[in-house]
Amino acid sequence: MPQAHPYHAYQATNVQTADQMHLILMLYDGAIRFLKKGRGKIYVGDMEGAHNYLVRGRDIVSELLATLRPEKAGQVGENLKRLYVYAFNRLVEANLRKDAAAVDEVIHILSVLREGWAGIKNNEQRDSESIPRRVDIEM
């Protein structure tokens, strides 16, 4: 049986061992990367390439929406749901019209959301690192 490409094995391990916050950031990173590539394909006139990348970005937004539990997150969750639905719909429109400006709008939305999630993750890490650890000393 042929061995998988080492990078793909690394990525699979990375996803399987990542905490939830890191997975969310990875989804944002992937969506933004695909949308930027799709926008670039629009600019060079490669409509099939643009379609493929925009669909991949849209699928990630769909995954973010599907895994969201707004009932647990209250008003913030509802607002996030609305943003994901809006981004999804804009990507459908952008893909139909090959509208780079609509893609840019979604990239901006996802970048701002990603920045917020990264800030939450950094705060959680800082808080966990500042918790004093009990040290037992035998005498």
C-alpha positions in Angstrom: 0.0 0.0 0.0 1.6 3.4 -1.0 2.4 5.7 1.9 0.5 8.9 2.0 2.2 12.2 1.3 4.0 13.3 4.6 2.3 16.7 4.6 -1.2 15.1 4.4 -0.3 12.8 7.3 0.9 15.8 9.3 -2.3 17.7 8.5 -4.5 14.8 9.5 -2.6 14.4 12.8 -2.8 18.1 13.4 -6.6 18.1 13.0 -7.1 15.0 15.1 -5.1 16.4 18.0 -6.1 20.1 17.9 -8.3 21.6 20.5 -11.7 23.0 19.5 -10.5 26.6 19.4 -7.5 25.7 17.2 -9.9 23.8 14.8 -12.1 26.9 14.5 -9.0 29.0 13.6 -7.9 26.4 11.1 -11.3 26.5 9.4 -11.1 30.3 9.2 -7.6 30.1 7.8 -8.7 27.5 5.2 -11.7 29.5 4.1 -9.8 32.7 3.8 -7.0 31.0 1.9 -9.4 29.4 -0.6 -11.3 32.7 -1.1 -8.2 34.6 -1.8 -7.2 32.0 -4.4 -10.7 32.1 -5.9 -10.5 35.9 -6.1 -7.1 35.6 -7.8 -8.6 33.2 -10.3 -11.4 35.7 -11.0 -8.8 38.4 -11.8 -7.0 36.2 -14.3 -10.2 35.0 -15.9 -10.0 31.3 -14.8 -13.7 30.9 -14.0 -13.5 27.2 -13.4 -10.6 27.6 -10.9 -12.5 30.5 -9.3 -15.6 28.3 -9.0 -13.6 25.5 -7.4 -11.9 27.7 -4.8 -15.1 29.6 -4.0 -17.0 26.4 -3.5 -14.3 25.1 -1.1 -14.5 28.4 0.9 -18.3 28.3 0.9 -18.2 24.7 2.2 -16.0 25.7 5.1 -18.4 28.5 6.0 -21.2 25.9 5.8 -19.2 23.7 8.2 -18.8 26.7 10.6 -22.5 27.2 10.4 -23.4 23.6 10.9 -21.2 23.2 14.0 -22.4 26.4 15.6 -24.7 25.9 18.6 -26.4 29.3 19.0 -28.7 28.0 21.7 -25.6 27.6 23.9 -24.0 30.9 23.0 -27.0 33.2 23.4 -27.1 36.4 21.5 -23.5 36.1 20.4 -24.3 32.7 18.8 -27.3 34.1 17.0 -25.3 37.0 15.7 -22.5 34.7 14.5 -25.2 32.5 12.8 -26.5 35.5 10.9 -23.0 36.4 9.8 -22.3 32.9 8.6 -25.6 32.8 6.7 -24.8 36.2 5.2 -21.3 35.1 4.2 -22.6 31.9 2.7 -25.2 33.7 0.6 -22.6 36.3 -0.6 -20.3 33.5 -1.7 -23.1 31.9 -3.7 -23.7 35.2 -5.4 -20.0 35.9 -5.8 -19.6 32.5 -7.5 -22.6 33.0 -9.8 -21.4 36.5 -10.9 -17.7 35.9 -10.4 -17.8 39.1 -8.3 -14.4 39.7 -6.7 -15.8 42.5 -4.5 -18.3 40.1 -2.9 -15.4 37.7 -2.2 -13.4 40.5 -0.7 -16.4 41.4 1.6 -16.5 37.8 2.9 -12.8 37.6 3.3 -13.0 40.8 5.5 -15.9 39.3 7.6 -14.0 36.0 8.1 -10.8 37.8 8.9 -12.4 40.0 11.6 -14.1 36.9 13.1 -10.9 35.0 13.0 -9.1 37.8 14.8 -11.8 37.7 17.5 -11.4 33.9 18.0 -7.6 34.2 18.1 -8.0 36.9 20.8 -10.2 34.6 22.8 -7.7 31.7 22.4 -4.8 34.0 23.5 -6.7 35.2 26.5 -7.5 31.6 27.5 -3.9 30.6 27.2 -2.7 33.6 29.2 -5.3 32.9 31.9 -4.3 29.2 32.1 -0.6 30.1 32.3 -1.2 32.6 35.1 -2.9 30.2 37.4 -0.5 29.4 40.2 0.5 25.8 40.3 0.7 23.9 43.6 4.2 22.7 44.3 4.6 20.0 46.9 7.9 20.1 48.7 8.9 17.3 50.9 10.7 18.1 54.1 
